[in-house]
Amino acid sequence: MISGVHEWVNLTSVLGETTINPSKEQLADALRELFANPDDEHPDAWINCGSDDGPLFNISVFSSGYAIYTKYSDVDMTEELETVTIPNVDAAAGLALWQNLIAGKPPA
């Protein structure tokens, strides 16, 4: 599912399982799992994408219905360059956010 925009995409599920270069189905499954059984101890699932020489992009989707987009200066998260909180996020909206970020279209 990698576009020409990013060298890699990593999905981390609500239970901490990482999938490298996830398919659309894997993204959707992770969001279904997140929203199926909300848990305060495991409140989110997220994707990180970028390249080894460029910025790191992250969108965390929370089972309580919002997402946080963060752009970091590099893969080491040295400096936070941008942060946006996105309200009213369900599984469908989360999938759209993730797919757009993978395609190089951040929400900010």
C-alpha positions as CSV (number, residue, x, y, z in Angstrom):
1,M,0.0,0.0,0.0
2,I,3.0,2.3,-0.1
3,S,2.7,5.2,-2.4
4,G,5.6,7.1,-3.9
5,V,5.3,9.6,-1.1
6,H,6.6,7.5,1.8
7,E,9.4,4.9,2.0
8,W,7.4,3.0,4.7
9,V,4.2,2.9,6.7
10,N,3.8,1.1,10.0
11,L,0.4,0.3,11.6
12,T,0.2,-0.3,15.3
13,S,-3.0,-1.9,16.5
14,V,-4.8,-1.3,19.8
15,L,-3.0,-4.2,21.3
16,G,0.4,-3.1,20.1
17,E,0.9,-5.4,17.1
18,T,2.8,-3.8,14.3
19,T,2.1,-4.3,10.6
20,I,4.6,-3.0,8.1
21,N,3.1,-1.6,4.9
22,P,-0.5,-2.5,5.8
23,S,-3.2,-3.1,3.2
24,K,-6.5,-1.2,3.3
25,E,-8.1,-4.2,4.8
26,Q,-5.5,-4.4,7.6
27,L,-6.1,-0.7,8.4
28,A,-9.9,-1.2,8.5
29,D,-9.5,-4.3,10.7
30,A,-7.3,-2.4,13.1
31,L,-10.0,0.3,13.4
32,R,-12.8,-2.2,13.8
33,E,-10.8,-3.8,16.6
34,L,-10.2,-0.4,18.3
35,F,-13.9,0.7,18.3
36,A,-15.3,-2.8,19.1
37,N,-14.2,-2.9,22.7
38,P,-13.1,0.6,24.0
39,D,-10.4,0.2,26.7
40,D,-8.9,2.9,28.8
41,E,-5.6,0.9,29.0
42,H,-5.4,0.6,25.2
43,P,-7.1,3.7,23.9
44,D,-5.7,4.1,20.4
45,A,-4.2,2.6,17.2
46,W,-1.9,4.6,14.9
47,I,0.1,4.8,11.8
48,N,3.6,6.2,11.3
49,C,4.9,6.9,7.9
50,G,7.8,8.7,6.3
51,S,11.3,8.1,5.1
52,D,14.6,7.6,6.9
53,D,15.9,11.1,5.7
54,G,12.6,13.1,6.0
55,P,9.9,13.9,8.5
56,L,7.8,11.4,10.4
57,F,4.0,11.6,10.1
58,N,1.7,10.0,12.7
59,I,-2.1,9.8,13.1
60,S,-3.4,8.2,16.3
61,V,-7.1,7.3,16.3
62,F,-8.7,7.0,19.8
63,S,-11.7,4.8,20.6
64,S,-13.2,7.8,22.4
65,G,-13.8,9.4,19.0
66,Y,-11.0,11.7,18.1
67,A,-7.6,11.6,16.3
68,I,-4.3,13.4,16.7
69,Y,-2.1,14.1,13.7
70,T,1.6,14.9,14.5
71,K,4.4,15.8,12.1
72,Y,7.9,15.3,13.5
73,S,11.2,16.7,12.1
74,D,12.6,13.2,11.7
75,V,12.2,9.5,12.5
76,D,13.7,10.1,16.0
77,M,10.9,12.5,16.8
78,T,13.5,15.1,17.6
79,E,11.1,18.1,17.2
80,E,7.3,18.2,16.9
81,L,6.6,20.5,13.9
82,E,2.8,20.3,13.8
83,T,0.0,18.8,15.9
84,V,-3.7,18.8,15.1
85,T,-6.6,17.3,17.1
86,I,-9.4,16.0,14.9
87,P,-12.8,15.6,16.6
88,N,-15.7,13.3,15.7
89,V,-13.7,10.4,14.4
90,D,-15.2,6.9,14.0
91,A,-13.8,3.9,12.1
92,A,-14.7,5.2,8.7
93,A,-13.3,8.7,9.4
94,G,-10.2,7.1,10.8
95,L,-9.7,5.0,7.8
96,A,-10.0,8.0,5.5
97,L,-7.5,10.0,7.7
98,W,-5.0,7.1,7.5
99,Q,-5.4,6.6,3.7
100,N,-5.1,10.3,3.0
101,L,-1.9,10.5,5.1
102,I,-0.4,7.5,3.3
103,A,-1.2,9.2,0.0
104,G,0.7,12.3,1.2
105,K,-2.4,14.4,2.2
106,P,-2.1,15.3,5.9
107,P,-5.2,16.7,7.7
108,A,-3.4,20.0,8.5
